[in-house]
Amino acid sequence: MLIIPYIKIDSPDTRHRLMREKGLKADLVNNQWADDATSQDIFTTLYLAHDKHFLLLNFDVVEKNVRATFTEHLCNIFEDSCVEFFFRDENSIEYTNIEINPYGKALVAYGSSRQGRVLQSLQYIQSLNINSTYKDDEDYRGRWSISYQIPFKEITPQTIVYANAYKCGERTIHPHYITLFKIYTEKPDFHRSEYFEPLIFA
């Protein structure tokens, strides 16, 4: 269980600082199913907060060899260096997966299992307001960050969301599958909602 704090974001310029100062810090530490020891050198921290209407997320990644190839939404984003957040409402079996690469391009879908998932619209992806620090025209210094927001009708202390967060890269130099909450399967499978944990909103 994670308790998500309320914060007020005064402007986009202060968002990253406020998230680091007042958001809940959650390190992704379960490096699962990886045969390559080099993947142990990938570090991901997720900061979480809410403003009563949006769940706010900041992913900070330390990754020496980044892969960024997809420049359009709704592609196989998980093949690139990728941060992912899967979540569902307390009373729903359907969950949403949000997968974002260093360019800020997203694969978003929903459904009750890995099979038969329905892609979200580009309008929904735009509502996430995704921002990335990664730039092709700048020297990559081994770090990249993604911030975005997930819209809710209303967030109250009674709101409960079940979720898990991931860092992966199926076609990176060192394929890896890192989770916030551990998944007890023999092979990589992020689509296991039984291992989601509750997020409680303060």
Sequence and secondary structure as in RCSB ss.txt:
>XXXX:A:sequence
MLIIPYIKIDSPDTRHRLMREKGLKADLVNNQWADDATSQDIFTTLYLAHDKHFLLLNFDVVEKNVRATFTEHLC
NIFEDSCVEFFFRDENSIEYTNIEINPYGKALVAYGSSRQGRVLQSLQYIQSLNINSTYKDDEDYRGRWSISYQI
PFKEITPQTIVYANAYKCGERTIHPHYITLFKIYTEKPDFHRSEYFEPLIFA
>XXXX:A:secstr
 EEE B     HHHHHHHHHHHSEEEEE EE S   GGGGG EEEEEEEE SSEEEEEEEEE SS      SSSS
 GGGSSEEEEEEEETT S EEEEEE TT  EEEEEESSSTT EE  HHHHHHT  EE   TTS   SEEEEEEEE
E S   TT EEEEEEEEEETTSSS EEEESS    SS     GGG EEEEE 
